[in-house]
Structure formats: C-alpha cells, structure tokens
Amino acid sequence: MATTEELQTLVLTTLDQNQVIEDSKNIKFDGKPIDQLAFLGALNSLKSKDMVDYSPIELEFWTLTEEGEQVAKDGSHEARVFAAVPSGEQGIPIAELQARLGEAAKIGQGKAFKNKWISKKGANLVRLVDSIVDQTQKDLLEIKNTSTHKDAKLLAELKKRKLTDKYKTTSYKVTKGPAFSLEIKHEATEITYEMLQSGEWKNATFKKYNFDAVGVPPSGGHLHPLMKVRQEFREIFFEMGFSEMPTNCFAESSFWNFDALFQPQQHPARDAHDTFFLKDPANTDRFPRDLMAKIKVTHENGGDTGSIGYNYKWKEEDAGKLILRTHTTAVSSYMLYQLAEKTKREGVFNPAKYFSIDRVFRNESVDATHLAEFHQIEGVIADKNLTLGDLIGFMDVFFKKMGMDKIRFKPTYNPYTEPSMEIFSYHEGLKQWVEIGNSGMFRPEMLLPLGLPPDVRVIAWGLGLERPTMVKYGISNIRDLLGHKVNIAMIKDYPVCRLDKKMGKELVGLSE
C-alpha cells in the first residue's frame, strides 16, 4: 500500500504530465488500484498548501447479493414453485412441494399466489396458467449486466427481498492549484524558540489553521464522589426543613471554635499537636466584646449559668489565636449567637434548624482511614423545652432516612454537650452494634452567654462524610479518595450516589 508521501508525488507528477486527473479511480500505483480514502488524505494535504484542487465524483450502482446471484442463475423462488406444480387438476400436495423445494417453497409460494400463477385446491396446489414469465430473474440479469435498473421502485423491492444491494463509490477529479509545484515544501506548525533565535521564521512556510475543523469535544465537569454523597445528605436535611449554615471560611478564631463552646483554654484539643494554628496573621480580635466578657466570666466562675466554671484565669490572647477550624460546630455557635441577637431585636423567639457539611482540619497522623482534613456532617435544632427524648426521637427518624432502622444510644462525655450520647447502629454484615456518630444537648454554660432565652434548648449531632463515601464506592484507603494520590479518572467514572436501604446498612460504623 502506498504511503501518503508516495501518493502526493504520484498526484503531482501525473498532473505535471496530463494537466488534469479526470478520474482518480483510473490512477494506479505499481499496477494496482489506489484506495480512494488514502488518496483523499494525500489530496487534502496538497490542497492545504494550495498545490492542487479537487472535486468529488460520486457514482451509485447496484449489485446482486449471493442469493440474488442464485436466483439470476436458477430462477426466482416463485418460478421454481410454479415449475414444481404439475399441470392438470390434481396438482401437488403442499407437504410434498415443501419437502422438494425446502425454504424456496415458503418464499415462492406466497409470490406465486400473488401473481395468480397457482391456487390451493384442498391440500394440493394446482396451476392457474399454462406458462409464466420469470420477470424477477430477467430484472436481476439486467441489474447484473448494467449495475442499475430504470425502475427505482423495483430496485427497492428487490433490496427488501435481499436479492440486490446498493453501493456508492467516490473518486476525484484533480486540477492544479495556484501554488502547484513538483517539490513539497515542509510547513512549520508553530514558531519555535530556535526559529526566533536564528531568524529562520522569516523565511519559513507555515501551515494554515483549519478553523472549520471539528475539534475534540471538551469533557464536562464531574462531581467528586464526596460531593455526590454530600448532596444525598443535603437532600435529607432539606426534606426535614433544615437551613444550611454558611461554612465557606476555613480559618476561624479560637474564640468561636473553642471558647464559645465552653471548652477550656487548657483543653488538650487546643494544643498544637491536635490543631493547626495560623502563622500570619496569627491573631484576631474580631468577635463581639460584650459576648467575650460573658464567656470570660462563664469560663472562670460560671457567671449566671448556675455553674462553677473551670476556675482558671481566662485569657483573651488565647481566644484570639487563629486556627484552621477543627469542627463545624464553630459555625453552629456563631449561628446560635445570631439567632439570639435576632430574638432580642424582634422580641420573639422563632425555632431554628441548621445543618452543615464541610471541611474541617486536625493535626493528625495520616493513614488509610485518617486524614489531616475531612468533612463533618452536623445538624442542630433550637427550640423551647427540648428534651433528651426529642434528640433520640429525631435521631431515629434521621438515620432511618439513611436506611438504618436499628439504633441505640450510649452515654458519653463532650465538653459542650450534657447529656451526650454516642449513636450506634446494628451492622448486619458484622452482626454487631457499631458507632455511627455523636450527639448531645448544648450545655447552659454555652447557650446562656450567647443570649438565648433560658427555656431554649439545642440538640445537636454529627458524623463524618469520608467513610460513608468509601463504603459506597468500595474505597479501602482514604488517601485514594482525597489528596494528591487521587486518580482523577475515578471522579469521572464513579456513578451517582443513592442512599438506599442497602447503603444505609453499610454506612454503620463510619463516624469520625
């Protein structure tokens, strides 16, 4: 098979000798016909350089199929049926005809009936005419000899009977272009650094841009698996009437992250071994001064909350340290403060339900199940006279929407909730109860300094997002889900997430 370069040379030399190529199908290379698709590639390359021009020559012709060739030779199925039926009133039994002609009897019998050549008499077939003209055979012979037929409707019918088929051929008429030459000059596709340095670009011939060419369709955006699972959780919250908290600020003050949650300044979680502290800027004083004074008193001696506090000297400089937030509860404390301020302005308290699903940061060792950053799912409900029973009842409904219907609770300790409960669900696969989250009621030492009415209670709960996603998509190492080792292709290939009943049972045991 000739190469593109050999075909280009053949085109140019033929044009130089004959001025025009009337039909490229008459051109041969080494005595053999040329593949017209390869020939077109050579023409397009030459035309892009204005060396040649061409126009297509399209021809349509008909050929006989293998079955059509047999019919043209032996006669049509209907003619063979007629020939098999003897003259006279007795005719031939249908079963005997089918045994003699096989498949041809089934095909030709209907056509012979339609042409009124034969008729049925009892269980036999008899002739209605003495002789016939096998027009189908004659038509096929004409098509075989001429590659066409004057009756287009007949051609379509024969094609439907799979006796003929239509083909198209395309060849080309080629003429010289304005830049015709026997020498093919190399065209540069771009200006290179070396061309600029040497000045070669001044004399170089550049390939034209084809602005009409169809480019590669850009691939659309794809949601990360975490975002797919996150959306399913968001739908559950929205369905239950929650509002989403603004969590787009990762840098937070220790005041909102710890102090407003009644977490003492000597708590181990506030150490650099557990928390990322910012270096520049390292501090802030952007928090309400009146609220800061109340929280200071509450930490030191309990203030008006009925608590004795932590009995230590509270320091503003510790509260002002900037960190990467360790939990989204920092946003919850701020939202509850805003709710309290709204209550003061309007003189009436309106219940609120908030949720957030966003990134948090902890100075932890990275392994197959832990990262220094992950996503936390959190929900809070503020209303008057809420009890622990309300929290348990709501948890039961919430987790059932995730497909988990066997729920248990175990008392635990949290700095800013009392009472506090770990949430467990029965794992059908492991045949045991496994922890799935944490929950509790915010302490009065947290709520009263924020300015909420004394009879307002707040219930809250939280769980992680990464591990449910890992279970859903069969990921065993969290570093394959988030971070620099992530395979970008998996983001495109993974399917959408649906938290169905089966998924819900798999999710247990996935809390942070």
N, C-alpha and C positions, 0 to 999 in steps of 0.2 A: 504493500500500500504506500502510495506517495506521501511524503511529508508536506506540510504547509509551504515550506520554502521551495520545494520542488514544484509544487502546483503553481505557485506565484511565478516562478521562472518560466514554466510552460505557458502560462497565460500571456506573459509579456512577449515571449519570442513568437508565439502564434499571432498575436496582434501586430507585431512588427512585420511579419511576413504577409498577412492577409488583411490588415487594417481593421477587420471586424470578425468576431466569432458569432456566426448566425445562431448556432445552437450548440450549447456545451455538451450535449449528450453524444455529439459526433466526435468529441475530443477523446483521444486515448493516450494512456501513459504505459509505455512498454508493451504496447499492443493490446492493452486491456481497458475496458470502460472505466470511467472515473466515478467514484462515489460522489453524487451531486451535493451531499451535505458537507463533505470535506471541501469540495470545490467552492461552495458558498463561503466557507470560512476564509479561504485564500482570497476570494473576491472582496470580501468585507475589509480585510486587512489592506488590500491595494486601494480600495475606494477611500479609506480613511486618509490616505496620503494623496488623494486626487489623481492617482495614476491611471485608474480605469473607472468606467461607469457600466452599469448593467441593468437589465430589466428581466423579470422572470417570464418564463414560457410555461404555462400550466396546461397539461393535457389530461383528459379524463377518458378512461377506457374500461371495457367490461371483459371479464374472463369467465370461463366455466370452472365451477368447483369440481372436485373429484367425482361427486355424484352426477353433476351436470355432464361431465365427460362420458360417463357410462350411459346416461340417457341419450346423448347425441349418437352414441355408437349402437346401442341395443334397442332404442325406442323408449317412449315415455312409459310411466307406470300404468297409465290408463289404457295406452295402446296394447301393452303386454297383457292386461286383463282382458281386453276385447279379443285379442288373438287366442287367449286360453279358453274362451267360451265358444263351444262349437255351434255351428248354425243348426237351425231346427228348433222345434218346440220343447225338446227335452232339456237342452242346455247342460249345465254342470252344477253339481251340488256346491254350495258355498264353502263347506268344510274342505272339499277336495281342491277347490281353487286356492284356498289359503295354504293348504299343505303343499301345493305345487309351486306357488309364487312367493310364499312367505310374506315378508314385510311389504313387498311391492303390491300384494293383493290389498292390504289395508289402505295404502296410499292411493292406488289407482282406482279402486272400486268406487269411491265417492266421486272422483272426477269423471269416471265413465257414466255414472248415473246422471251427473250434472250435464254432461254432453248429450244425454239421451241416446247413448250407444247400447246400453243394456238395461234390463229391467229384472225385477225379482218375481219369480213365479213359484210360490210355495217356498221350499227350502233350496230351490235352484235359481241360477242366474241364466237368463236367455238373452239372445241378441235382439235388438230392435231395428238394426240396419244391417245391410249386407257387407258394406265396406266403410272404411274411415280414412281420414287424412290425419296423420300424426303431426299436427301443427307445432306442438311443443318441440319435437325433435328437429323440425325444419328451422324453427326460431333459434334453437341452440346452435345448430350448424352455422347459421348466418352470423351469430354473435362470435362464434369461434373463428370464422374466416375474416370478419370485419372489425371485431372488438367493440361493436356497438349495434344498435337497432333503432329504427326510426320511431318505434312505439315506446315512449317513455313509461307508459302505464304497464306495458308488458314486461319491461325490464324490472320494474319494481316488484311485480308479481313473481317473476322468476327468482328474484333475490330473496323474496319472502319464503319461497319453496326451497331455498338454499341450493339452487341449481347454478346461480351466477353470483358474481361479486364485482363491486366497482372499485377501481383503483385510480389514483391520481399520481401523476409524475410532474416534477418541476425541474426544468432546465433553464439555462440563462443565455440571453443574448448580451455579448460583451463588446464594448467600444472603448476607444482610448479616452483617457481623461486629460485635463489641462496640464497636469504635471507628469505626463507619460514619459517613462524612461526605462531602459533595459536594466539600469542599476537601481537596486532597492536600498535607499539610504536608511541608516539606523536613526530612529526617532527617540529622543530622550523623553521620559515621562515627567521629570521634575528637575528643578535646578538644585544641584548638589553643592556642598561646601567646596569640593575640589574644583568644580566648574567656575565658581566665583573667584577662587584664588588664582586660577590660571587664565581666566578671561575666555575660556572655551565657550561659555554660554552665549557669547556674542555671535558665534558662527554656527551654533548648534541648531538642529531642526527638532522642534518639539511636537509631540503627539497631541492631536486635538482632543479636547474634552468632549465626550459624548453626553450632553446634558439631557438627551432623551432616553438614555439607558435606564432600565429598571434596576434600582439598587436593591440591596438585601433589606428586607423589611426589618425595622428595629424591633427587638423583643420588648414586650410590655413589662411593666413593673410587676413584681411578685411579692406577696406578703411573706415575711419570715414566719416559720411555724409558731413562734411565741406570740406573734400578733394575731394569728388565726385563733389560737386557744384563748388569748386575751379577749377577743371580740365575743366569743361564746359566753365568757363570764360577764362581760359588759351587758349582753342581752338579758341575762338572768337578773342583774341588778335593775336595769331599766324596766323590765317586766314587773318588778316588785316595787316600783315607784321611787327609786333612788335617784339622787342627783350626783353627777361626777365632780369630784373636787379638782381644783387646779393643781397639778403636781409637776409642772414643767420646769421648776427650779431645783436643780440637784444640790446646789450649795445652800446650806442652812446654818443658822446660828445655833449654838449650844442651848440658848435660851428656849427656843421653840422645840428643839429636838429632845432636850433633857429636862430643863428646869420647869417649863410649863407643865410637864408630865409628872411633876413631883418625884423626879429621880435625883437623888442626892449627888452633890458635886464630887464626892469621894467614891462614887459607884465604879466598879471595875470596867463597865462598858464605856466609860468616858476616858479610858486610858488609851494611849497611842497604839497599844498592841491590839486594840479592838476597833478603833475609829481612825478614819483618815482626816487629819487636820490640814487646813489650807495654810500656805506659807505667805502668799501675797495676793490679796490682803489677808491678814491673819485674824483680824478682829472687826467687830461691828457694834454699833450702839443703836441700830435701827429696830428697836422694839418699844412698845408703849411704856412710858416711865411710871405711870400710875399702876399698871399691871405688874411691872417689875417689883415695885415696892410691896405689893400684896404677896407676890410669890416669895420674896425675900423673907418676909415675916413668917409665912407658912412653913418654909423650909427650916427656919431657925427655932420656932416655938409652936407652930400650928396655927397661930393667929386666931381668927374667928371660926375655924372649921371644927373645933372640938377635939383636935388632935394635939399631940405634944411636939409634932415636927420631928426633925432629926437631931436637934440640939447641937448645931455647929454654926460657925461663922460663914454665912453665905457671901460669895464674892462676885461682884459684877463682872470683873475681868474674866472669870471662868465662863460666865454666861455669854459673854461677847465673842468667844472663840468661834471662828468659822470652821465648819466641817462639811464633808460630804454626808448628807443625811443617812442615818443608819436604819431608818424605818419611815414609812409614810405617815405614821402617827403624828409626826411633827406637823404635817399639814392638817391633820384632824384637830389638833389642839388649836391651831390658828382659826380654823373654820368654826369651832365652838366659841371662840372669843368673838368672832364676827357675829355669830348668832346671838350672843349675849348683848353686844352693842346694838344690834337691830331691835332686840326686845326692849331695851331702855328707851330707844328713840320712839318706838311705836306704842309702848305701854302695854303690849300684849305679847305673850309667848306663843309662837307657832311651832309645832313639832317639825323635826327635820330628819331626813335620811340621806346620808352621804356615803359615797364609796370612792375608792381609788385603786388603780392598778398601774404601778410604775416602778421605776428602778430605784434601788437603794444600794448602799455601799458599806462593806465591813472589812476590816483588815484581817482577813482570814487566810489560812494556807489553802492554796488551790489544789484540788484533787478531782477524782472522777465524779464526785457528787456535790462539790462546793466550788463556788467562785467568789472573788472579792466583790463582785457586783451581781445582783439578781433582782427579780421583780417580786414585789409584795402585793397581795390582794387584801384589801382592808375595807371593812364596812362599819359604820356607826349609826345608831339611831338615838335621837334625843327626844324625850317626851316626859310628861309628868307621871310620877309614881310608877315608873317601870320597875319590875322585879326580876329576880333571877329566873323565875318561871317564864317571863316574856322572852328572855335570852334563849332559854332551852327550846321553847316553842318555835321561835324564829329560826334557830339553827336547824331544827328538824325539817322545816319547810325548805330552807335554803339548800341544804345538802340533798334533799330528795329531788330537787330540780336538777341536780348534777347526777342523779341516778343512784344515790346512796341512801338506802332506807333503814339500815341498821346502825343507829347512832347511840353512843354512850359518852358520858362526861366524867371527868376526874378532877377533883380539886387540885389547884396548883398555886404558885406564888408569882405575881408580876408586880413591879414597883408602882405602877399607876392604876391597877385594877384590883378591886376587892369587893366581892369574891371573884376568883379567877378559875377558869376551867380549861383543861386540855380536852380536845374533842377527838373521839375515837370512832372508827367505823369497822365493821366486820369484813375482813378480806376473804372472799370466797375461795380464792386460789391458795392462800397461805393457811386458811382455816384458823384464823386468829384475829383478835382485835388489834388494830394498828392506829397510831396517832395521825390525824389529818390536819390539825390546826390548833389555834389557841384563842381564848375568848375571855371576857370578863365584863364587869361593870366599873366604869371610871370612878375613882375614889373622890370623896368630897373635897380632899386636900387639893385635887386638880380642878374640879368643876367650880367650886365657890370662888376662888381668886379670879377665875375668868369672868365672873359676873353673872352666871346663870342663876335663875331663881332656886331657892333651897329645895323645892319639891321636884325639880327636874333631874331625871336620871338619864344616864347614857350607857347603852350597851354596845359592845364592840367585839369584833372577831377578825382573824386574819389567817392566811395561808400563803404558800408560795405558788409561783406560776411555772417555774422551770421544770419541776419534776412531773407534774401532770402532762406537760408537753412531751417530755422524754418518754413517758409511758405510751402516750397516744401515738407517737411516731417511731417507737421502737429504738430509741437512742439510749445507749448504755453509759456513755461518757458525756457529762455536761459540757465539756470543752469542745465537743463536736456540735453543740447547739449554739453556743455563744462564745465569741472570742476570735482570735487570729487563726485558729485551726479549723474554722468552719468551712465546709465545702459549699461554695456559692451555688453549685448546681442543685443541691438538695432543696434550696429555697424555692427554686422553680418547679422541681419535680414533686414535692410533697403535696398531697391532696388537701382539700378544705377540712376543717375540724367540725365534728358534730359530737357534742357531749350527750351521747345516748345512754341507755340503761347499762349496757355492757361497759362503756367507757367509764361510767360513774363507779362501777365496782373496781375497775383497775386503778382509779385515782387514789384510793385509800392508802395511807402511809406516805403521803407526798408533801407534808408540810415542811416549811423551812425550820 
